[in-house]
């Protein structure tokens, strides 16, 4: 078949003209940090491969983060393959543009064989055991495939949004940049996970009237007893704990991330404090009907559950300090600064002055193009450390693929190294089988 190199793509980010093949040992889907981490490990072992990226490398980091976005984990945890944090503030939190710079420098080191602006439309397996990958650039085959497209693919916006008047601006968290995008008037932020809590804070700081529909997201302190909580948890071995060792086992993959921020050098987020300052808090948003937003009467429960997690983590740090006789300053226990006087189950759209809504309720995976039997009843891939039951098919970059850091800069290098060992072993077995077939005596 005839294959051509896509036009208008930087030469240093793709396979040069004439070098493109139709068959590879490994094909990788996704050109983010996970896909490029696999490329590093495969290059080190001389394993030929090609990456497909439907947009451009690190696309989501460059286009789907708001202007004031920062890491919520300290910079020292950034440990991509052969590319640790290279700035001068290891205990700080990189801002959006600094993160992009860090990733651009990583890509420049890797020089991956990648086709940008090429979408994968379908992956199947042929009778001879090869993977068949149909793309917008043509058909390719491979002995093995690595899915590195991530788990945050399809923004969730509930069907109730269709009933909200068209005069109300609606967007998902991945579209939000800053308060200047929004019209005059109040903003309803739906969801209090990491994105919802931080976007609500961003709007609140900008002087917007914010209404926040909370959920079951937990929270965590930023600093406790003299150190960042991430440092304590690292000392306690939490980030080395595998999904098999976690009390929730694979259920931990469905957990909502704790809300905290790295903004302005890092601080905790206390929704109760926002309420004191004029932000209006509600329970879980359940519906919109006849001009009314309808909420579950569970705001108090949501706030208490978040605080309970906060206090539980601090108590575990206290135990670690005591058990190991560590010298650390004492700290007074957290006391709530605000309590809701009542549970508000309704909010009138017209009377509230709300003119925009930001949906911060997450994403769902979308692997509809992967036509192979590797999914559970909820559409999530079934794997162990990224290795599926479909020989030669792997996943990387998913939350809690193996450890807490698997979907982050801190753990993807370990996962890539592990999967590359699998790839190398599988490739050797394929070659041994081919050699055995070639030396079989002719049957007369």
Secondary structure, 3 states (H helix, E strand, C coil): CCCCCCCCCCHHHCCCCCCCCCEEEEEEECCCHHHHHHHHHHHHCCCCEEEEECCCCCHHHHHCCCCCCECCCCHHHCEECCEECCCCCCCCCCEHHHHHHHHHHHHHHHCCCEEECCCEEEEEECCCCCEEEEECCEEEEEEEEEECCCCCCEECCCHHHHHCCCCCEEEEHHHCCCHHHCCCCEEEEECCCHHHHHHHHHHHHCCCCEEEECCCCCECCCEECCEEHHHHHHHCCHHHCECCCCCCHHHHHHCCCCECECHHHCECCCHHHHHHCCCEEECCEEEEECCEEEECCCHHHHHHHHHHHHHHHHHHHHHHHHHCCCCCCCCCCCCCCCCCCCCCCEEEHHHHCEEEEEECCCEECCCCCECCCCECCCCCECCECCECCCCCEEECCCCCCCEHHHHCCCCHHHHHHHHHHHHHHHHHHHHHHHHHHHCCCCCC
